[in-house]
Amino acid sequence: MKAKFYAAAIAIALTIPAHAGGKHDHSPKHGGVVTEAKDIDYELVAKPAVIQLHLRDHGKPVDVSKASAKLTLLSGTEKQEVELKPAGDKLEATGSFKVGPGTKAVAVVTVGGKPATARFTLR
């Protein structure tokens, strides 16, 4: 009986990913709001004149040089769509944006031809 228990315990332990024991850091690094989609952390920094989207894969910046994103901002009854383009290590747009606490944002981000959707609520 004990042998079966130990064999089962070892089998379970071997199926747990190596990083599962460590804590995955989802904290904002740029003062924005973070959400995770498809194992990538998306941090949205939304200000009235600039919107930035930072992508991290297990803490490391994602190459966004050939990435793109379409961001939809929902503030009350108003809807604004914004195209984000690569700007160094982030995706960015400048202009005039209605952002504030409670504003909802949905980003459809394409990296390497693969789309992912990230949803945010600004604080």
TAKAVEN-V133973 format. One record per residue. N is the residue number from 1. RES is the residue in one letter. BURIAL is b if it has 16 or more other ideal C-beta (glycine too) atoms within 10 Angstrom, else e. Layout:
N	RES	BURIAL
N	RES	BURIAL
This chain:
1	M	e
2	K	e
3	A	e
4	K	e
5	F	e
6	Y	e
7	A	e
8	A	e
9	A	e
10	I	e
11	A	e
12	I	e
13	A	e
14	L	e
15	T	e
16	I	e
17	P	e
18	A	e
19	H	e
20	A	e
21	G	e
22	G	e
23	K	e
24	H	e
25	D	e
26	H	e
27	S	e
28	P	e
29	K	e
30	H	e
31	G	e
32	G	b
33	V	b
34	V	b
35	T	b
36	E	e
37	A	e
38	K	e
39	D	e
40	I	b
41	D	b
42	Y	b
43	E	b
44	L	b
45	V	b
46	A	b
47	K	e
48	P	e
49	A	e
50	V	e
51	I	b
52	Q	b
53	L	b
54	H	b
55	L	b
56	R	b
57	D	e
58	H	e
59	G	e
60	K	e
61	P	e
62	V	b
63	D	e
64	V	b
65	S	e
66	K	e
67	A	b
68	S	e
69	A	b
70	K	e
71	L	b
72	T	e
73	L	b
74	L	e
75	S	b
76	G	e
77	T	e
78	E	e
79	K	e
80	Q	b
81	E	e
82	V	b
83	E	e
84	L	b
85	K	e
86	P	e
87	A	e
88	G	e
89	D	e
90	K	b
91	L	b
92	E	b
93	A	b
94	T	e
95	G	e
96	S	e
97	F	b
98	K	e
99	V	b
100	G	e
101	P	e
102	G	e
103	T	b
104	K	e
105	A	b
106	V	e
107	A	b
108	V	e
109	V	b
110	T	e
111	V	b
112	G	e
113	G	e
114	K	e
115	P	e
116	A	b
117	T	e
118	A	b
119	R	e
120	F	b
121	T	e
122	L	b
123	R	e
